[in-house]
Amino acid sequence: MTEEVAEGIYTNFAMIGHSPTEFVLDFVRLLPNLNKAKVKSRIIMTPQQAKRFMMAMRENLKIYENQFGLIKEDNAPPMPPVQFNTPKGLA
């Protein structure tokens, strides 16, 4: 793994689109006072991979909360719609 990859990419918003054969996950960085959000990374996977990813995230969140306590969800209003020209889906 290169140092650049190991550093990771900060994102604070994700959009998910899908077709019959693939899921597209766009990881976005939204910054205050900027008109445009930037897609920092796009991951494309099969529906089977997406389901395994969802199950792995669910399991890891459970482990995290058992170790560190419940993750509190803020009551912030929903994000305004942002258009990124990805297939329509549910996030």
Backbone as CSV, one residue per row, in Angstrom:
resi,resn,N_x,N_y,N_z,CA_x,CA_y,CA_z,C_x,C_y,C_z
1,MET,0.847,-1.170,0.000,0.000,0.000,0.000,0.894,1.235,0.000
2,THR,0.602,2.154,-0.880,1.388,3.384,-0.924,1.030,4.275,0.268
3,GLU,1.914,5.207,0.584,1.653,6.135,1.684,0.403,6.956,1.409
4,GLU,0.237,7.360,0.160,-0.935,8.153,-0.221,-2.229,7.378,0.027
5,VAL,-2.254,6.119,-0.360,-3.442,5.288,-0.139,-3.651,5.060,1.351
6,ALA,-2.577,4.828,2.088,-2.667,4.568,3.523,-3.226,5.759,4.289
7,GLU,-3.015,6.968,3.794,-3.538,8.159,4.461,-5.052,8.231,4.400
8,GLY,-5.656,7.617,3.408,-7.109,7.651,3.268,-7.601,8.972,2.701
9,ILE,-8.896,9.036,2.495,-9.539,10.239,1.962,-10.718,10.569,2.863
10,TYR,-10.782,11.795,3.376,-11.883,12.202,4.240,-13.104,12.518,3.389
11,THR,-14.234,11.911,3.736,-15.512,12.264,3.134,-16.550,12.363,4.246
12,ASN,-17.562,13.173,4.011,-18.610,13.329,5.016,-20.009,13.188,4.426
13,PHE,-20.069,12.601,3.250,-21.360,12.404,2.579,-21.172,11.298,1.549
14,ALA,-22.164,10.460,1.404,-22.082,9.397,0.395,-23.381,9.344,-0.381
15,MET,-23.263,9.055,-1.645,-24.430,8.869,-2.506,-24.344,7.467,-3.101
16,ILE,-25.479,6.810,-3.174,-25.515,5.454,-3.704,-26.512,5.387,-4.839
17,GLY,-26.050,4.871,-5.966,-26.916,4.634,-7.109,-26.791,3.180,-7.519
18,HIS,-27.729,2.704,-8.290,-27.643,1.305,-8.711,-28.355,1.079,-10.027
19,SER,-27.936,0.028,-10.681,-28.579,-0.494,-11.879,-28.842,-1.967,-11.593
20,PRO,-29.417,-2.709,-12.525,-29.625,-4.139,-12.266,-28.323,-4.913,-12.041
21,THR,-27.191,-4.390,-12.521,-25.950,-5.164,-12.462,-24.858,-4.579,-11.570
22,GLU,-25.045,-3.357,-11.050,-23.981,-2.762,-10.244,-24.510,-1.714,-9.278
23,PHE,-23.748,-1.495,-8.227,-23.974,-0.401,-7.285,-22.816,0.575,-7.448
24,VAL,-23.125,1.866,-7.407,-22.114,2.916,-7.506,-22.166,3.711,-6.209
25,LEU,-21.049,3.732,-5.488,-20.943,4.488,-4.242,-20.017,5.665,-4.489
26,ASP,-20.554,6.865,-4.390,-19.755,8.080,-4.521,-19.538,8.651,-3.130
27,PHE,-18.274,8.799,-2.753,-17.916,9.372,-1.463,-17.513,10.821,-1.711
28,VAL,-18.174,11.732,-1.010,-18.136,13.158,-1.314,-17.612,13.929,-0.103
29,ARG,-16.944,15.028,-0.378,-16.539,15.956,0.678,-17.334,17.245,0.496
30,LEU,-18.203,17.536,1.467,-18.966,18.784,1.477,-18.294,19.732,2.454
31,LEU,-17.987,20.935,1.998,-17.340,21.915,2.857,-18.217,23.153,2.951
32,PRO,-18.249,23.793,4.131,-19.079,24.985,4.288,-18.617,26.112,3.372
33,ASN,-19.571,26.903,2.944,-19.332,28.111,2.140,-18.763,27.819,0.755
34,LEU,-18.838,26.582,0.306,-18.426,26.261,-1.055,-19.656,25.808,-1.841
35,ASN,-19.775,26.290,-3.054,-20.956,25.977,-3.863,-20.945,24.558,-4.404
36,LYS,-19.776,23.972,-4.569,-19.691,22.655,-5.180,-19.116,21.638,-4.215
37,ALA,-19.741,20.461,-4.215,-19.194,19.329,-3.469,-18.336,18.538,-4.444
38,LYS,-17.312,17.884,-3.912,-16.411,17.119,-4.760,-16.507,15.645,-4.447
39,VAL,-16.717,14.840,-5.494,-16.637,13.397,-5.322,-15.158,13.065,-5.177
40,LYS,-14.802,12.471,-4.039,-13.406,12.146,-3.771,-13.055,10.733,-4.182
41,SER,-14.060,9.848,-4.219,-13.807,8.468,-4.592,-15.103,7.835,-5.072
42,ARG,-15.006,6.981,-6.073,-16.163,6.241,-6.584,-15.813,4.761,-6.539
43,ILE,-16.697,3.986,-5.925,-16.544,2.541,-5.841,-17.704,1.912,-6.598
44,ILE,-17.395,0.976,-7.471,-18.418,0.268,-8.241,-18.325,-1.207,-7.883
45,MET,-19.466,-1.799,-7.526,-19.459,-3.209,-7.136,-20.733,-3.903,-7.594
46,THR,-20.664,-5.226,-7.635,-21.832,-6.019,-8.020,-22.856,-5.980,-6.874
47,PRO,-24.119,-6.310,-7.161,-25.108,-6.377,-6.085,-24.699,-7.348,-4.971
48,GLN,-24.077,-8.461,-5.329,-23.639,-9.420,-4.313,-22.565,-8.807,-3.418
49,GLN,-21.608,-8.103,-4.014,-20.564,-7.442,-3.228,-21.170,-6.354,-2.345
50,ALA,-22.149,-5.617,-2.887,-22.798,-4.552,-2.116,-23.497,-5.128,-0.890
51,LYS,-24.163,-6.261,-1.067,-24.849,-6.880,0.070,-23.852,-7.353,1.121
52,ARG,-22.746,-7.969,0.684,-21.714,-8.401,1.635,-21.101,-7.196,2.358
53,PHE,-20.906,-6.104,1.628,-20.372,-4.880,2.222,-21.332,-4.346,3.288
54,MET,-22.640,-4.329,2.971,-23.636,-3.860,3.923,-23.624,-4.726,5.188
55,MET,-23.549,-6.032,5.022,-23.528,-6.924,6.183,-22.252,-6.720,6.999
56,ALA,-21.122,-6.517,6.337,-19.858,-6.275,7.034,-19.914,-4.950,7.799
57,MET,-20.496,-3.915,7.200,-20.634,-2.629,7.888,-21.540,-2.768,9.100
58,ARG,-22.649,-3.474,8.943,-23.578,-3.687,10.055,-22.860,-4.393,11.214
59,GLU,-22.100,-5.439,10.903,-21.380,-6.198,11.931,-20.306,-5.336,12.597
60,ASN,-19.581,-4.556,11.802,-18.531,-3.708,12.366,-19.103,-2.576,13.214
61,LEU,-20.249,-2.026,12.826,-20.895,-1.007,13.650,-21.336,-1.599,14.987
62,LYS,-21.840,-2.817,14.962,-22.237,-3.501,16.193,-21.027,-3.694,17.116
63,ILE,-19.920,-4.155,16.549,-18.694,-4.346,17.333,-18.209,-3.010,17.892
64,TYR,-18.221,-1.970,17.067,-17.787,-0.635,17.491,-18.632,-0.154,18.664
65,GLU,-19.964,-0.252,18.521,-20.850,0.243,19.576,-20.722,-0.581,20.856
66,ASN,-20.463,-1.864,20.738,-20.230,-2.681,21.935,-18.970,-2.233,22.660
67,GLN,-17.976,-1.786,21.900,-16.711,-1.371,22.502,-16.734,0.079,22.985
68,PHE,-17.347,0.978,22.209,-17.255,2.408,22.502,-18.582,3.065,22.879
69,GLY,-19.684,2.346,22.815,-20.991,2.929,23.114,-21.737,3.293,21.840
70,LEU,-23.019,3.548,22.025,-23.877,3.847,20.876,-23.412,5.092,20.137
71,ILE,-23.487,5.026,18.843,-23.193,6.186,17.998,-24.455,7.032,17.976
72,LYS,-24.345,8.264,18.434,-25.507,9.149,18.460,-25.731,9.733,17.077
73,GLU,-26.979,9.684,16.651,-27.346,10.307,15.379,-27.792,11.727,15.679
74,ASP,-27.222,12.687,14.960,-27.628,14.069,15.196,-29.001,14.302,14.577
75,ASN,-29.637,15.349,15.009,-30.963,15.687,14.493,-30.872,16.804,13.466
76,ALA,-29.758,16.854,12.763,-29.562,17.894,11.748,-30.573,17.698,10.633
77,PRO,-30.997,18.792,10.019,-31.923,18.654,8.890,-31.250,17.891,7.757
78,PRO,-32.045,17.253,6.905,-31.445,16.508,5.789,-30.623,17.422,4.895
79,MET,-29.625,16.822,4.264,-28.766,17.576,3.354,-29.588,18.032,2.156
80,PRO,-29.253,19.200,1.592,-29.946,19.611,0.366,-29.588,18.666,-0.765
81,PRO,-30.493,18.522,-1.740,-30.174,17.613,-2.849,-28.953,18.089,-3.621
82,VAL,-28.111,17.162,-3.984,-26.910,17.450,-4.768,-26.927,16.512,-5.958
83,GLN,-26.700,17.025,-7.140,-26.737,16.214,-8.351,-25.325,15.844,-8.772
84,PHE,-25.060,14.544,-8.945,-23.743,14.075,-9.351,-23.797,13.202,-10.592
85,ASN,-24.940,13.147,-11.284,-25.079,12.352,-12.504,-24.717,10.885,-12.292
86,THR,-25.209,10.311,-11.202,-25.029,8.885,-10.960,-26.376,8.206,-11.127
87,PRO,-26.384,6.890,-11.319,-27.674,6.200,-11.403,-28.490,6.455,-10.137
88,LYS,-29.806,6.549,-10.280,-30.664,6.832,-9.135,-30.811,5.593,-8.258
89,GLY,-30.757,5.811,-6.958,-30.906,4.740,-5.993,-31.247,5.311,-4.648
90,LEU,-31.146,4.513,-3.622,-31.443,4.955,-2.269,-30.177,4.940,-1.445
91,ALA,-29.995,5.986,-0.650,-28.819,6.051,0.232,-29.258,5.902,1.651
